[in-house]
Amino acid sequence: MREISKNRKSVSLFSGAGGMDVGFARAGFESILACEIDRDACETFNLNLHLLGHRKNRIEPTSVTNLDLSSIPNDIDVVFGGPPCQGFSVAGKMDPDDERSQLLLSFFDVVDQSQPKGFVCENVKALAISGRWEGIRRSILRRARKNYRVALIVLNATDFGVPQNRERMFLVGVRKDIYQGMDRTLEAELRRELGSHRRQAPTISDIIQSLGKAGTKKNPKTCTAKISYAKAPILRRSPYAGMLFNGAGRPLPVTGFATTLPASMGGNKTPIVDEDEVFKGQDSFVETYHASLMAGGKPRAGDAPARLRRLTIKECMAIQTFPAEYQFHGRKSSVYRQIGNAVPCDLAQAVAESFEVILGIHEAAAQCQEVA
């Protein structure tokens, strides 16, 4: 991690286990305030302060709606965070009245009160593109544009070295007294800077091979949820869609990338991998079984073979690009949830470093204009 600049101050909202904070810390930001309401996530955050660039020693469970902002200095560089997305997610109920959806407004309450030089707000792709959310999207953009130039973009984590097809919205703003251009020029600059961070992601097989088989000291087996054949399989063109096995945890293509890791992992919603395909080079059991079903073969009954098993916590951490030494607090179900809720660290770092470059360029330009 590069040395943290004492000149870059941040406020971290909805900090969770610290995935986004890791990325911003690597980009040189030091958080003077971090806010999270979940007790286990707070304890995880506190176990990793040396990786998070957080000025204070500990954080305690606090709602963003109860924050005391009176002690925050008036030279904050960025407010960042990912408000809870369940109300907007296509994987959820997409309920505009979900109280968690209202926390997006709370994020901008903090921005309005603290007036940072910029902000970075992360959320699900649907909030950026779905017609269902057009009203709230326009409302947020209109509110942000009062004092900021803004760029709304959708990024896929796989483009930034994260082995996970995780598409997320980022709404980025820079204060108008600093950024003299238009929204469209900010978006173009942001995309250009992000382009320099694009890199090939490892495959799921690469991740698992680097950790070793499940059940070893380096890769403890942490999910024991049984894998059994679905009595009435739901077939899709891809063997990794539909439902070949009971539970919502679908198999992953080990030669490719994971789908979005859900916060509901830890039981039978934890994704499945084929160890024999990874370590012995055998043909994919899932693809072979799927081909048989597609050809009219009968579904199997009972338990799936032992070569199929669910992702471990260490593997989920690596897929979310948490540092290998990162420590998590809580029961296994809580740890899986914290990991699934996180912003991938490497994706956050790409966004944070791109933002920092843009902010630095336009701060310098604004200062030159003042001198002139």
JOJO-V816319 format. One record per residue. PHI is phi as a letter, one per 20 degrees, with the letter a starting at -180 (NA if undefined). OMEGA is omega in whole degrees, -180 to 180 (999 if undefined). NEAR is the number of other C-alpha atoms within 10 Angstrom. Layout:
PHI&OMEGA&NEAR + PHI&OMEGA&NEAR
This chain:
NA&180&10 + f&-178&8 + f&-177&11 + f&177&16 + f&178&13 + f&-178&9 + e&-179&12 + d&-177&18 + d&-178&24 + c&170&30 + c&-178&26 + d&179&24 + d&-179&25 + l&-169&23 + f&-179&24 + l&-180&30 + f&174&31 + o&-179&31 + g&180&27 + f&179&28 + f&177&34 + g&-179&29 + f&-180&27 + f&176&30 + f&178&27 + f&-180&23 + e&175&26 + n&180&23 + d&178&28 + d&-178&26 + e&177&24 + e&176&18 + b&174&19 + c&-172&28 + c&178&21 + b&-176&22 + e&-177&17 + f&-174&17 + f&180&16 + f&179&20 + f&176&26 + f&-180&24 + f&175&20 + f&178&20 + g&-177&29 + f&178&22 + f&-172&18 + c&-175&19 + g&-179&18 + f&179&13 + d&-170&18 + d&179&22 + m&-177&25 + e&-173&26 + f&-176&15 + e&-172&13 + f&-176&9 + b&169&14 + c&178&19 + d&-179&16 + g&-177&14 + b&174&16 + e&179&15 + f&180&19 + f&-179&12 + d&-176&8 + f&172&13 + e&-175&9 + e&-175&11 + f&-177&9 + e&-178&8 + f&178&14 + f&-175&11 + e&-180&12 + c&179&14 + f&-179&20 + e&-177&23 + b&165&30 + d&-180&26 + c&177&27 + r&178&27 + c&178&24 + g&-180&23 + g&-171&20 + d&-172&24 + g&-179&19 + f&-178&20 + d&-171&24 + f&176&16 + f&177&15 + e&178&10 + d&-176&10 + e&-177&11 + l&-175&18 + d&-179&15 + f&-180&15 + e&176&9 + g&-176&14 + g&178&12 + f&178&16 + f&-178&18 + f&-179&15 + f&172&19 + f&177&20 + f&179&17 + f&176&16 + g&-178&21 + f&170&18 + f&179&14 + f&177&19 + f&-179&19 + f&-177&14 + f&-175&12 + e&179&19 + l&177&20 + f&176&23 + f&178&25 + a&177&26 + b&175&28 + c&-179&22 + d&-179&19 + d&175&25 + a&-177&23 + f&-179&22 + g&-176&21 + g&-179&20 + f&-179&24 + e&-171&21 + c&-173&14 + f&176&12 + f&180&10 + f&-176&14 + d&-178&16 + g&-179&14 + f&-179&9 + f&178&15 + f&179&16 + f&-180&12 + f&-180&13 + f&-180&15 + f&179&17 + f&179&13 + f&-177&14 + f&-175&21 + f&177&16 + f&-176&11 + c&-173&17 + c&162&25 + e&-172&25 + c&175&26 + c&178&22 + d&-178&19 + c&174&17 + d&-179&18 + c&173&18 + d&-175&16 + g&-179&25 + f&-180&22 + f&-176&19 + c&174&24 + n&-180&21 + e&-175&25 + f&-174&26 + b&176&25 + f&-176&17 + c&-180&22 + e&-178&17 + c&175&19 + e&170&20 + c&175&24 + d&-174&20 + d&179&24 + c&173&29 + c&-174&28 + g&-172&21 + f&179&17 + f&178&13 + d&-177&20 + d&-175&24 + e&-178&15 + e&-180&11 + d&178&14 + g&-175&18 + f&178&13 + f&175&15 + f&178&21 + f&180&19 + f&178&13 + f&-179&17 + f&179&20 + f&179&16 + f&179&12 + f&179&19 + f&180&20 + g&-180&14 + f&-180&11 + d&-179&17 + f&178&15 + b&-179&12 + f&178&11 + e&173&18 + f&176&17 + e&175&21 + f&177&23 + f&178&21 + g&-179&15 + f&-176&18 + f&179&24 + f&-180&13 + f&-179&13 + e&-178&18 + n&-177&17 + f&177&18 + f&-180&20 + o&177&11 + e&-178&10 + f&-178&10 + f&-176&12 + b&-177&17 + g&177&16 + e&-170&18 + d&178&18 + c&-176&20 + d&-180&14 + g&-176&15 + f&174&16 + d&180&20 + c&-178&18 + f&174&18 + f&180&18 + f&179&14 + c&-175&14 + g&172&17 + e&-173&12 + e&172&15 + c&-178&13 + g&179&10 + e&176&10 + f&-177&21 + d&172&18 + d&-179&13 + m&180&15 + b&178&20 + e&-177&26 + c&180&26 + f&-179&19 + n&-176&18 + e&178&16 + e&-177&23 + e&176&23 + f&177&26 + d&175&22 + f&-171&21 + f&177&20 + e&179&14 + c&-175&16 + d&177&20 + f&165&24 + f&-180&17 + g&177&16 + f&-176&23 + e&176&19 + f&-178&18 + e&179&19 + f&177&26 + p&176&25 + c&-177&19 + f&172&21 + e&178&18 + f&-179&26 + g&-173&24 + d&174&22 + c&-179&25 + d&-176&24 + f&-179&24 + f&176&16 + f&-178&19 + f&-170&22 + e&-178&13 + d&179&8 + m&180&9 + f&176&11 + g&-179&12 + f&177&18 + f&-178&18 + f&-178&21 + f&179&15 + f&179&12 + f&179&17 + f&180&22 + f&178&15 + f&180&13 + f&-179&18 + f&179&14 + e&178&9 + o&180&8 + f&-178&11 + e&177&13 + f&175&15 + e&180&17 + c&177&12 + n&-176&11 + e&175&13 + f&-179&17 + f&-175&12 + f&179&11 + f&175&12 + e&178&19 + b&-174&22 + e&-179&29 + g&175&25 + e&176&25 + f&180&22 + f&179&22 + f&178&22 + f&176&22 + g&-178&22 + f&179&22 + f&176&26 + e&178&27 + l&169&21 + f&175&22 + g&-177&14 + g&-177&11 + e&-178&8 + f&-179&15 + d&178&15 + d&179&24 + d&174&18 + o&175&14 + f&-177&11 + g&-179&17 + f&178&16 + f&-180&18 + f&177&24 + g&-179&28 + f&180&19 + f&-180&26 + f&-179&29 + f&-179&20 + f&-171&20 + f&166&23 + e&179&28 + g&-174&28 + g&-177&25 + f&175&25 + f&179&27 + f&-180&25 + f&179&23 + f&179&24 + f&-178&24 + f&-179&25 + f&178&21 + f&178&21 + f&-177&24 + f&179&20 + f&-179&15 + f&180&16 + f&-179&21 + f&-179&12 + f&-174&12 + e&171&17 + f&-180&16 + f&180&12 + f&180&14 + f&179&16 + f&178&11 + f&179&10 + f&179&9 + f&180&8 + f&179&6 + f&999&6
